Amino acid sequence: MGDVKAISEELIASIARWERELQEACGMRSTLWFGIMQKCCDSLERLLKGCLEIFLPYVEVTCSELVWSIAEGKPPERLTLGQRVSMLVALDHELTRRLRQDYPQFKIEARLIGRRTKKLLERISRARNDFEHARLEHDSHVERAMELLSLTQQLCQSELVKTAGEIEKSSKG
């Protein structure tokens, strides 16, 4: 299982450095943005994979058909970022219910994911897909990299990631 809290903290520290590097390189022809986007996307993959590994055991058997339809028969570790996002969003209601029941100390008041985090996850998935499938406009590379860094930082600070980190920490000891 990936260490969600460590990945999140490492990602936040990297984002601060990457933002500075992108700002310093602004206006210059550079491939710096590409390397930063690639590292950020790789870290996002690890982060969401870790969250899903932590949350899947809380899903009731009644959700298994939903999980199967999203995963298209693939095991959870082989899902794409988009499939992980879809699965987390689809399981939000059940996850929230179970986590409130099993971890009352977390005081989950609203949905674990909710509308705001859902939109954030969808924007991250879209930005990652645009990058991975070379759909970025030539003049917008640095701007889109900065946008992905900002979205990623918001995700790292979300209740979704914080809760995954807390569950992971409590299960270790």
C-alpha positions in Angstrom: 0.0 0.0 0.0 1.3 3.5 -0.9 1.9 5.9 2.0 -0.8 8.5 1.1 0.3 11.0 3.7 4.0 10.8 2.7 3.1 11.0 -1.0 0.8 14.0 -0.3 3.5 15.8 1.8 6.2 15.1 -0.8 3.9 16.4 -3.6 3.1 19.6 -1.7 6.9 20.3 -1.2 7.6 19.5 -4.9 4.8 21.7 -6.1 6.3 24.7 -4.3 9.7 24.0 -6.0 8.1 23.3 -9.4 6.1 26.5 -9.3 9.3 28.6 -8.7 11.1 26.8 -11.4 8.3 27.3 -13.9 8.1 31.0 -13.0 11.8 31.5 -13.4 11.7 29.7 -16.8 8.7 31.7 -18.0 9.2 33.2 -21.5 12.1 30.8 -22.3 11.9 27.9 -24.6 12.1 25.0 -22.3 11.0 21.4 -21.7 11.0 22.0 -18.0 7.2 22.1 -18.0 7.1 18.6 -19.5 9.2 17.0 -16.8 7.2 18.8 -14.1 3.9 17.6 -15.6 5.2 14.1 -15.9 6.4 14.0 -12.3 3.2 15.5 -11.1 1.0 13.0 -13.1 3.1 10.1 -11.8 2.7 11.3 -8.2 -1.1 11.8 -8.7 -1.3 8.2 -10.0 0.4 6.9 -6.8 -1.7 9.2 -4.6 -5.1 8.1 -6.0 -4.0 4.5 -6.2 -3.1 4.7 -2.5 -6.5 6.3 -1.6 -8.4 3.7 -3.5 -6.4 0.9 -1.8 -7.3 2.4 1.6 -11.0 3.0 0.8 -12.0 -0.2 -1.2 -12.1 -2.5 1.9 -15.0 -0.2 3.2 -17.2 -0.8 0.2 -20.2 -3.1 0.8 -20.7 -6.1 -1.4 -23.7 -4.3 -3.0 -21.2 -1.9 -4.6 -19.1 -4.6 -6.1 -21.1 -4.6 -9.4 -20.5 -0.8 -9.7 -16.8 -1.3 -9.0 -16.6 -4.1 -11.6 -18.4 -1.9 -14.3 -16.0 1.0 -13.7 -12.9 -1.2 -13.6 -13.9 -3.0 -16.8 -12.7 -6.2 -15.2 -9.2 -4.9 -14.3 -7.8 -5.3 -10.8 -7.7 -2.0 -8.9 -3.9 -1.6 -9.2 -4.2 -1.5 -13.0 -6.8 1.2 -13.2 -6.2 4.4 -15.1 -6.3 7.7 -13.2 -9.7 8.4 -14.8 -11.1 5.1 -13.6 -9.8 5.7 -10.1 -11.5 9.1 -10.1 -14.7 7.6 -11.4 -14.6 4.8 -8.8 -13.9 7.2 -5.9 -16.8 9.5 -7.0 -19.2 6.6 -7.5 -18.4 5.1 -4.0 -18.6 8.5 -2.2 -22.0 7.8 -0.6 -21.1 4.3 0.7 -17.6 5.4 1.8 -18.9 8.4 3.7 -21.5 6.2 5.5 -19.0 3.5 6.4 -16.3 5.9 7.5 -18.7 7.8 9.7 -19.7 4.5 11.3 -16.2 3.0 11.7 -14.3 6.3 12.4 -16.5 8.7 14.3 -13.4 10.4 15.6 -12.8 11.9 12.0 -16.1 13.8 12.3 -17.0 13.6 8.6 -19.8 16.1 8.4 -20.4 16.3 4.7 -19.7 13.8 2.0 -16.1 12.6 1.9 -15.8 13.7 -1.7 -18.8 15.9 -2.4 -19.4 18.2 -5.3 -16.3 20.4 -4.8 -13.8 17.5 -4.6 -15.6 15.7 -7.5 -15.1 18.7 -9.7 -11.5 19.0 -8.6 -10.9 15.3 -9.4 -12.5 15.7 -12.8 -10.4 18.8 -13.6 -7.3 16.9 -12.6 -8.2 13.9 -14.7 -8.9 16.2 -17.7 -5.7 18.1 -17.3 -3.7 14.8 -17.0 -5.4 13.4 -20.1 -4.7 16.6 -22.1 -1.1 16.3 -21.2 -0.7 12.5 -21.7 -2.5 12.7 -25.1 -0.7 15.8 -26.3 -3.8 18.0 -26.4 -2.1 21.1 -25.0 -1.9 24.2 -27.1 1.7 25.1 -27.8 1.5 28.5 -26.1 -0.2 27.2 -23.0 2.3 24.6 -21.7 3.6 26.5 -18.7 0.1 27.9 -17.8 -1.4 24.4 -17.9 1.4 23.0 -15.8 0.8 25.7 -13.2 -2.9 24.9 -13.3 -2.2 21.2 -12.7 0.1 22.0 -9.8 -2.6 24.2 -8.2 -5.2 21.5 -8.6 -2.9 18.9 -7.2 -2.1 21.0 -4.2 -5.9 21.4 -3.5 -6.3 17.7 -3.8 -3.5 17.0 -1.3 -5.2 19.4 1.2 -8.7 17.8 0.6 -10.7 15.8 3.2 -10.4 12.8 0.8 -6.6 12.7 1.1 -6.4 13.8 4.7 -8.9 11.0 5.7 -7.1 8.4 3.7 -3.9 9.4 5.5 -5.5 9.2 8.9 -7.0 5.8 8.2 -3.7 4.6 6.9 -1.9 5.9 10.0 -4.5 4.4 12.4 -4.3 1.0 10.7 -0.5 0.9 11.0 -0.4 1.3 14.7 
